[in-house]
Amino acid sequence: MDLSVSPALTIPASELVWRFSRSSGPGGQHVNTTDSRVALSWNVAHSPVLSDEQRAMLLQRLGHRLIAGSLVVTASEQRSQLRNREIALAKLAETVARGLERGPAVRRRTKPTRGSKVRRLDAKKQRSATKQQRRKPMGD
Protein backbone atom coordinates (compact mmCIF):
# COMPACT_ATOMS: atom_id res chain seq x y z
CA MET A 1 0.00 0.00 0.00
CA ASP A 2 1.61 3.26 -1.17
CA LEU A 3 1.74 6.18 1.25
CA SER A 4 0.28 9.42 -0.10
CA VAL A 5 1.99 12.36 1.63
CA SER A 6 0.63 15.10 -0.62
CA PRO A 7 -0.87 15.29 -4.10
CA ALA A 8 2.66 15.75 -5.45
CA LEU A 9 4.40 13.05 -3.38
CA THR A 10 3.55 9.36 -2.94
CA ILE A 11 5.99 6.99 -1.28
CA PRO A 12 5.83 3.50 -2.84
CA ALA A 13 5.28 0.60 -0.46
CA SER A 14 8.49 -1.01 -1.71
CA GLU A 15 10.53 1.78 -0.06
CA LEU A 16 8.94 1.32 3.36
CA VAL A 17 10.62 -1.06 5.80
CA TRP A 18 8.48 -2.53 8.59
CA ARG A 19 9.79 -4.01 11.85
CA PHE A 20 7.69 -5.49 14.61
CA SER A 21 8.50 -6.09 18.26
CA ARG A 22 6.79 -6.62 21.56
CA SER A 23 5.08 -3.57 22.92
CA SER A 24 5.21 -2.28 26.47
CA GLY A 25 1.85 -0.55 26.14
CA PRO A 26 -1.66 -1.61 27.13
CA GLY A 27 -2.75 -5.21 26.73
CA GLY A 28 -1.91 -7.09 29.90
CA GLN A 29 -0.52 -10.57 29.32
CA HIS A 30 -1.41 -10.25 25.64
CA VAL A 31 1.55 -7.87 25.28
CA ASN A 32 3.97 -10.64 26.20
CA THR A 33 2.85 -12.89 23.33
CA THR A 34 2.31 -10.62 20.31
CA ASP A 35 4.53 -8.29 18.33
CA SER A 36 2.21 -5.28 18.30
CA ARG A 37 4.84 -2.50 18.34
CA VAL A 38 5.53 -1.18 14.85
CA ALA A 39 8.65 0.61 13.58
CA LEU A 40 8.37 2.05 10.08
CA SER A 41 11.44 3.41 8.32
CA TRP A 42 11.96 5.16 5.00
CA ASN A 43 15.33 5.99 3.50
CA VAL A 44 15.17 9.71 2.70
CA ALA A 45 18.74 9.94 1.43
CA HIS A 46 18.32 7.35 -1.32
CA SER A 47 14.63 7.59 -2.24
CA PRO A 48 14.08 8.01 -6.00
CA VAL A 49 10.65 9.63 -5.53
CA LEU A 50 12.18 12.81 -4.10
CA SER A 51 13.60 15.63 -6.18
CA ASP A 52 17.03 16.93 -5.21
CA GLU A 53 15.42 20.04 -3.68
CA GLN A 54 12.96 17.98 -1.61
CA ARG A 55 15.73 15.62 -0.46
CA ALA A 56 17.95 18.52 0.63
CA MET A 57 15.05 20.16 2.48
CA LEU A 58 14.15 16.94 4.32
CA LEU A 59 17.76 16.14 5.19
CA GLN A 60 18.24 19.64 6.57
CA ARG A 61 14.94 19.91 8.48
CA LEU A 62 14.69 16.33 9.72
CA GLY A 63 18.42 15.72 10.18
CA HIS A 64 18.09 15.28 13.95
CA ARG A 65 15.52 12.49 13.42
CA LEU A 66 17.40 10.58 10.72
CA ILE A 67 19.39 7.44 11.44
CA ALA A 68 21.87 6.72 8.63
CA GLY A 69 19.66 8.68 6.21
CA SER A 70 16.46 6.89 7.22
CA LEU A 71 13.46 8.38 8.97
CA VAL A 72 12.05 6.01 11.60
CA VAL A 73 8.65 6.34 13.31
CA THR A 74 7.26 3.96 15.90
CA ALA A 75 3.76 3.23 17.14
CA SER A 76 2.75 1.14 20.13
CA GLU A 77 -0.32 3.01 21.33
CA GLN A 78 -2.83 0.30 20.43
CA ARG A 79 -3.08 -3.40 21.25
CA SER A 80 -3.56 -4.29 17.60
CA GLN A 81 -0.61 -4.47 15.22
CA LEU A 82 -2.91 -3.40 12.37
CA ARG A 83 -3.95 -0.19 14.18
CA ASN A 84 -0.32 0.53 15.06
CA ARG A 85 0.57 0.11 11.37
CA GLU A 86 -2.05 2.70 10.44
CA ILE A 87 -0.79 5.07 13.14
CA ALA A 88 2.82 4.66 11.97
CA LEU A 89 1.83 5.42 8.36
CA ALA A 90 -0.01 8.56 9.49
CA LYS A 91 2.95 9.68 11.62
CA LEU A 92 5.38 9.19 8.73
CA ALA A 93 3.14 11.08 6.29
CA GLU A 94 2.69 13.95 8.75
CA THR A 95 6.42 14.17 9.52
CA VAL A 96 7.39 14.22 5.84
CA ALA A 97 4.66 16.75 5.01
CA ARG A 98 5.85 19.08 7.80
CA GLY A 99 9.43 18.69 6.59
CA LEU A 100 8.44 19.75 3.07
CA GLU A 101 6.34 22.77 4.09
CA ARG A 102 7.54 26.11 2.90
CA GLY A 103 8.32 28.50 5.72
CA PRO A 104 6.91 32.00 5.93
CA ALA A 105 8.34 34.60 3.58
CA VAL A 106 11.34 36.45 4.94
CA ARG A 107 10.32 39.88 6.20
CA ARG A 108 11.90 42.79 4.40
CA ARG A 109 13.06 45.43 6.83
CA THR A 110 11.58 48.88 6.29
CA LYS A 111 12.20 52.28 7.82
CA PRO A 112 9.95 53.38 10.67
CA THR A 113 7.26 55.80 9.57
CA ARG A 114 7.35 59.43 10.61
CA GLY A 115 4.25 58.91 12.75
CA SER A 116 5.84 56.02 14.64
CA LYS A 117 8.94 58.13 15.31
CA VAL A 118 6.79 60.99 16.64
CA ARG A 119 4.77 58.63 18.85
CA ARG A 120 7.95 57.08 20.24
CA LEU A 121 9.49 60.47 21.05
CA ASP A 122 6.23 61.74 22.58
CA ALA A 123 6.11 58.67 24.83
CA LYS A 124 9.73 59.30 25.87
CA LYS A 125 8.93 62.96 26.69
CA GLN A 126 5.87 61.91 28.69
CA ARG A 127 7.90 59.35 30.65
CA SER A 128 10.62 61.93 31.28
CA ALA A 129 8.06 64.47 32.55
CA THR A 130 6.57 61.85 34.89
CA LYS A 131 9.99 61.12 36.36
CA GLN A 132 10.80 64.85 36.64
CA GLN A 133 7.70 65.31 38.81
CA ARG A 134 8.87 62.58 41.19
CA ARG A 135 12.06 64.45 42.10
CA LYS A 136 12.39 66.37 45.34
CA PRO A 137 11.91 70.11 44.89
CA MET A 138 15.10 72.15 44.63
CA GLY A 139 15.82 74.13 47.84
CA ASP A 140 16.87 77.79 47.64
Order of alpha helices (4+ residues) and beta strands (2+ residues): beta-beta-beta-beta-alpha-beta-beta-alpha-alpha
